[in-house]
Amino acid sequence: MNPGTHEVFNQSTPFSDVNLLAGNPALADALRFNHPQLDLTALHAVGAETGSAAMQRHARLANAFPPQLRSHDRFGQRIDQVEFHPSYHHLLRAALRHRLHATPWTAGTGAHIERAAAFMLFTECEPSVLCPVSMTYAVMPALRANAAIHSAWAPGLASPRYDGRFLPHDRKTGLMMGMGMTEKQGGSDVRANTTRADHDGDDAWGRRYRISGHKWFLSAPMCDAFLILAQAAGGLSCFFLPRLLPDGTVNAIAIQRLKHKLGNHANASSEVEFAAAAAWLVGDQGRGVAQILAMGAITRLDCALGSAGLMRHALSLALHHAGQRQAFGRRLCEQPLMRNVLADLALESEAATALALRLARAVDRSENGDDADGHEAAIRRLLTPLAKFWICKRGSHFAQEAMECLGGNGYVEEQGEGVMARIYREMPLNSIWEGAGNIMALDLLRALRHADAAGALAHELAPLCASGSHLAARVHAALHDVDGGCDEAQARTLARRLALLLQAALLRQHATDAVFDAFTRSRIDAANDVFGLLPAGVDLAAIIARAAPQTVD
């Protein structure tokens, strides 16, 4: 029996039943800047559903009851099946219904921007299930290199109807794809891969091979098919490897175990062995690295979007808590030092949103032929590693500071209800997946070697030059260093510098004066990388008011 020793009070209410878009003017303003003609009706529907208590419950259950591997049935036969909690399927069903996967490739201009915003909103609800969604999004353009497979699979991959059944592709209402690139000995150095591809004839899907070897990471192993890398006679090549073969038999993919990860608990990541598994060549032999880089560029966009979405949700939780929790006679949000921290987090979140959506516009315009002078393609090459590096690198620091705003309540996970702790565990994934910080910094150096790089940067940074002579001087100095080249050991320093300047230029164009002023003074003038160091004179109240989430009555 409860002894009734005390009454529970001074606890914030759950942050639920909110429209995640309605309470986020920073996202709405970035959307208007990047796609002025976009009708936000569908995105408001995404924001309402992903902010609902019902969806939050599904997110909690999908993480509290992670996937389980069933390698054999009770008769001892190998089945290699992964079982998920029903909430996992519910979340995936919603993600595909909102067209977060491959459907933008079948739509017109603006579809990738709208999809990017929806991806960010869904990330605030549950990011783990978006791993197979992101991979399905990324592989669609790569499949064009095999016209027969693209014709057979593209309609299912673009379908908004999730189908979790283990059936041949032509009997399902929707399809999903994963990737298998890295091996134990190589990691990001995929040229070290040893998995072998032996030619096995030709059929309706093209050149067929038998794949023998392993993959150290095969994410979402219950996808319908995978793009993998293997060594063929002509070098490292890209192959399409289905779970079920055209005749309905199960392909020779043995799941060795599921990874026990720091975060991303609702998603299954696996180690697999291929025992002469059937696969079909996608593109030309020896072009595997180039093809994986193209797919990686798409998933890197999603890493930036996902980290920006997680930042926004952590900020909302911190603001919601600080608006209700009392300490030392006042609400936390009324405490001067806490206001500095909250405003600083709001700046970081809005800047991340701005940079991620600008990258989404570059992808959209360059893919849809709306790029006559090639500027968007140039910016896409530059922003992909920049956004992936800086936004994802800031994510873990951001989550830690937001967690401190909640104190011990933020650190505790009570039966999966501690959302802030889940966010903190999730943050490092986007920084590591598809190339960690060093890989991104090196990719930036390669992008800067293009003849159009300096001109593209100058165009993007021009709004900053018009904001004051000292900012113009910062831009000119950065462009001078870009022209002069960069020592590889200083690549991270250059990446940080350019990311902050680009974020400031974007905020100048679609944020408030208070946000822009505080961002430039704290990030560019003072170079603060610790939160809560905003200088005197910054309009903390205006910044916090802009970022405060709105609860739906």
N, C-alpha and C positions, 0 to 999 in steps of 0.2 A: 504494500500500500504506500502511496505517496505521502510522506510525512508532512508535506506542505510547509517546508522550512523557509521558502521565499517565493516571491512573485517575479516572473520574468518580465523585464521591461528594458527600455533603452536599447532595443534591438531593431535594426532596419527591417522593413518588410521585404518579401521576395521581389526581385526585379522581374516581373512577368506580365503577360498580357499587355505588351507595348507594341506599337508599330515602329519597327526599327528604322524605317526610312523617314517617317513623319518627325521623329525626334532628332534627325541628323541633317541640319541645314548645310553642313560642310559637304556631305555627299551630294545633296541636291544641287548645290551651286556648282560643284565640279562636273556633274552631269550636264547642266545647262551650258557650261563652257565648252565641253567636249562634244556635245550632241544637242544643239539648241532645239531641234525639232522633235526630240524624244518625248513621247507621251509616257508620263510616269505612272499611269493607272496600273499596269501589270506589276511594276516594281513596288507600288504601295501594297498590292496583294501579297507579294513575297514578304515585305516587311511585317505585315500583320500576321501572317502565318508563322514565320520564323521567330517572331517575338511572343508567340502565344505560350501559355502555360502547358498546353497539351504537347506542343513540339519540344518544349524544354524537358518534359517528362520522358519523351522518347529518346532525347539526347542522353539523359541520365542513365536510362536503362541500357541503351546500346553500349555505353562505356562500362557500366557496372557488371554487365554480363557479356564479356568479350567473346569473339569467335572461338570455336573449338574445332580442332582437327580430328576427323575420323579417318584414319589411314586404312583400316580394315573393317569389314563387316563381321558379324558374329560367327560366320563360318570360316573366317580366316582369309577371305578373299580381299585383295587390295581394292579400295574404292576411292581413296584420296578425295574425300569430300570435306568441306568446311561448313559448319553449322553456325548460323547467326541468330541472335535474339530477334523476335518479330519487329522490335522497334528499329533495328537496322534496316530492314526491308521497308518499313514505313518511311523512314527518312530518305532512302534512295528513291522511293516512288515519288516523293514530293520534289526532290532535286531534279529528276528527269521531267516531271510535269511542268516545272518552271524552266525547262530547257537550258540547264546549266552544262549540258554535255556537248554533243556534236552538232546540234541543230543550227548554230550560227553559220556553219559552213554552207548551209543550204538556203540561207536568207540573204538579204541585201545589206546595203550600207547602214551602219549603226548597230547591227545585231551583236557584234562582239563587245561593244561598249555597254549595251543594255545587259548582256550576259555577265560582264565583269561586275557591274553593280549588284546584280542578283547573287553572284558568287560570293561577294563580300557580305551581303546580308545573311546568306545561308551559313557562312562561316561563323557568324555570331551565334548561331544556334548550335551547330555541330560540325566541326571541320573534318573529322576522321573519315566520314563516308564520302567526302569529296575527292579522296584520292583516286578511286576508279572513275569518278566523273571527270576529273581533270585529265586522266590518261586517255579516256575515250575522246575527249575534246582534242587532244594533241595528236592522236594517231590518224585522224580522218584525212588531213592533207597528205600524209605520208603514203596512205594506201592508194593514192592516185597513180603511184608508180607501178602498180599492177592493176590494169584496167579490169580484168576479170574478177578479181577479189573485190575491188572497189564497187563494181556493179552489183555483186551478190550481197555485200555486207553493208554498204553505205545506208540504204533505207532503214535497216534495223538499228544501226548505230545512231541515226538521227531521230529515231522514233521517241516521242515523249512518254511512251508506255514502258515502265520498268517491268521486267520479267525475270524473276530470280530462279526459274526452273532450270534444271540441268537437262537440256534438250538440244538437239541439233539446231543450227542457226535458222534454218528455213521453217522451223516449227514454233518459233518464238515471236512475240510481239515487240520485243525490244532487245538490243544487244549491247554489251559493254566489253571494253578491251583494256588490257593491262600491258605492262612492259617488263622485259627481263634483260637487263644490260650488264650489270656488274657481277663480278666473280670475286672469290676470296682473295686471289693474289693481286688483283688490279684496282678494285674500287673505281675511282673516277678515271683511271688510266685504262680505258676499255681496249686499247691496243694489246694489252697483256692477256686478253681473253684466250682461253684454250678450248672452249667448246667447239666441236667440229661439225661441219656440214658436208655430207657426202651426197653427190647427185644420185637421184633415184628414179629418173625418168621425167616425162612431161605429161600433163593432162590439161583439163579445161581451165585450171587455175594457174597454168604456166609451169615453170621449172620446179619440180618437186625434189626435196632433199630429206635426208635422214639426219636428225640432230642428236649428237651424243655429247654429254658433258653436264655441267651444273650451272646454276645461278645462285649467287649468295643472297640476292634480293629479288624476289618475284612478288611484286605487290598485288594485292587483291587476286589471289589465286583462283577464285571461283568465277572470274571473268570468262567470257565465251571464247576469247582468243587473245594472243599476245604478239607484240612485235619484239623480237629478240635479236641479239647479235651473235654471230658464230663465224668461225674461220672456214671459208670455202677455198676452192683452188685458186680463185682470183683475189683472195684477201678477205678482210673482215667485212661481212655483208649483213644486210637486214633481211629477216625472214618473218613470215606470217605463220604463227603456230596456233592452231585451234585446239580447244579442249576436247571437242568431239569432231571426228573426221566426217567427210561428206557421206560416208556409208552408215553413219550412226555409231560406229565403234569409238571407244574411249582412246584418246591419244596416249602415248607412253610418257606421261608426266608423273613422276613420283614426288609427292610433297613430303620432304624429310621432317620438317617441323615448322611451326609458326614462331615468328620472332616475339620475344618478350621485350617490349619497348618501353622507353621512358614515358611516352605519351601515345597519342594516336591509337587508343585502345580499341575503339570500335572497328577499326580497319584491320584486316588480316594481311600481314606481310610474311612471306615464306621463303624457305630454302628448298630448291627443287633439283632433281636429277632428271635428265632426258636420256632415255634408253632407246636410241634410234627412233625418236619421235618424228612424225611427219610434219614438214613445214614447206612453205612455198616462198621462193625468192621475191622480194619486193625491190624493184629497181635493178641496178646493175651490180654485179659482183665487185667487191672492193670499195663500194660507196657507203659502207655501213656507218663510218664515223660521221660523214657529212649528213647522212639522214638522221642519225641520233641527235646531232647538234640542232637540226631544224626542229625536231620534236621537242628537244630540251628547251628551245627558245619559247615554245608555247607553254610548257609546264612551268617555266620560270616566271612567266607572267602570272600564273596562278599562285605561285609562291608569294609574290609581292602582294597580290590581291588578298590572299589568305592571311598574311601577317597584318595587313592594314585592317582587315575585318576583325581579327582577334584584338588588335589595339583598341579599336572602337568599342568592342564589347567590354573589355577590361576598364576602359575609361567610364563607360556608362555605369558599370557596377560600382566604381569608386565614387562617382558623383551621386549616385542614388543613395549609397550608404552614408556619405558625408552630409547629405541633405537631411538625414534623420537622426544620426547618432549624436548624442550629447557628450561633451567632455569639458571639464573645467568651467561649467556654467554656460557654455554656448554650443551650438551645433558645430560639428567639425568644419563645415563649409564656411563658417563665420570666423574661424581661426586664421589669422593673417598668414602664417607659414603654410598651413594646409592649402589655403587659397593659391599661394604661389605654386605649390606642387600640382594641384589640380589644373590650373591654367597652363602650366608647362606641359603636362600630359596632353591637354587638349590641343596645344600647338603641334605636338609631335603626331598626334592622330590625324589632324587635318592635313598636315604636310604629307604624310604617308598616303592618304587617300588621293591627294592631288597628283602625286607622282605616279601612283599605280594606275589611275584612270587615264593619265596622259599616255602611258605605255599602251593601254588598251586601245586608245584612239589610233595610235601609230600602227598597231596590228590590224585594226579594222580598215583603215584607209589603205594601207599597203596591200592587203588581201583583196580588197574590193575594187581595185583599179582607180581609186580616187587619189592618185598620187603622181600627177603628170610630171612634176619636176624631180621626183625621187626623194623629196625631203622626208616624208614619213618613213620610208624604208631606212634612210640614214639614221633618223632618230630612234627607230625601232632597234637597230643594231647597238646603239649607244645606251638607250634606256633599259634594255633587257638586263644586262649585267649590273648596271647602276642601281636600278630599282630593286633587283633581287638582293644585291649586296647590302645596300644601306637600310632598306625597310626591314628586311629579315634580321640583319645584325642588331638593329635597335629593339627588336621585338622582345627579347628576353629581359633586357634592362627595363623596358616599359612595363612588362608584366610584373616584375619584382616591385617596382615603385607603386604600381596600382594595388598590389597585394598589401603593401605596407599601409595603404590608406584604410584597409579593412582590419589591419592588425592580425591577431591570432585567428579571427573568424575567416580571414582570407586564406590562411595557410591550411586550415582544417578541411578535410573531405569527409563529410558525414554521409555515408551510403551514397556517394556519388553526387551529393547536392552541392558540394563546394566547387562552384563553377570557376572561381578565380584560380584555384589550384589546378584545375584541369587546363585552363588557358596557359598557365605558367609551364606546365609539362609539355604542352603542344608547341609552344613557341620555337624551340630549337629545331624542330623538324624542317620547317620551311627554309631555314638557313643552311641546313645540311643537304637536303634532298635536291637533286639535279645540280649539284656543284656547290661546294662550300665557299667561304669567303675568298680564299686565295684563287680558286678557279674563276670566280666572277671578276676579280681584279685583273687577272691575266686576260680574260675575254674582253674587258674594257680596253686594255692596251691594244689588242688586235683590232678592235672596232675603230679606235682612234687613228689607225694607220690608213684607213680609207681616205681617199682624196677629198671626199665631201664632208668629213667629220667636223672639221673646225668651222666650216660655214654653217652647218646645221646647228651646232652649239651656239654660235653667235646669234643666229636667228631666234632661237628659243630664249636666249638670255637678254635679248634686246629690251624687253619691258623692265628688266631690273636696272639697266643702264639709265633709263629715263627717270628713275626714282631718286637719284642723288649722285653727286660726284664721287663720294667715297665708295658706293656700290658699283658704279661704273668702273672705278679703278680696280676693284676686286675682280670684276668680270674680265677686264683687259689683261690683268696679270694671269688669270687662269688660262685664258686663250693663248697667251704667249707661251706658257709652260706646255700646253698641248702641242703647239707648233714645234716646240723645241724637243719634244720627246720626253719620256719618263723612264727613269731607272726602275727596273722590275721590282726592286726591294721597296720602292716608294709607291707602288701601284695602289695600295689601300689608301694612302694619304690622298692621292689624286682622286680616287673614287669618292671618298668622303667629301672632298672640296666641291667637286662637280655636282654631286647629289644635292648638297645644301643650296648651292646657287640655283640649280634648276627648281628645287622646291620653292625657294623664295620668289623666283620669277613667276611661277604658277600662282602662288598665293597673292602676288601683286595683282593678278588678273581676275581672280574670282573669290578671294576671301575678303574679310573686312579690314579696314585700316588698322584696327587694334591688333588683329591676328598678324598681319604683315609686319607691323612695327615691332611687336614683341619677338617674332621669329627672327628677324634680321638682327635685332640688338643682342639676342641671346645666342644665336647659332653662328652668325657670321662676324659680328663685331667682337663679341666676347668669347666665342667658340666654346660655349658651355656644353658638355656632354653628360653632366649630372643633372637630374631633374630637381626643380625647386630653386634654381638660381636666377630666376628672372630679375632684371634690374629694377630699381626704383623708378616710378613713373609709368610703368606698364599698366594698362587698363585691365586688371585682373577680372573685375566684375563683368565686363563686356565679353571677355573670352570665355569665362565659365558659363555665362548665360547662353551664349551661342552653342556651346557643346552639351548643355543639360538635356538629357533624354526626356521625352514627354510620355507620361503614363496615360494609357487609354482608359477613360472612365467606364 
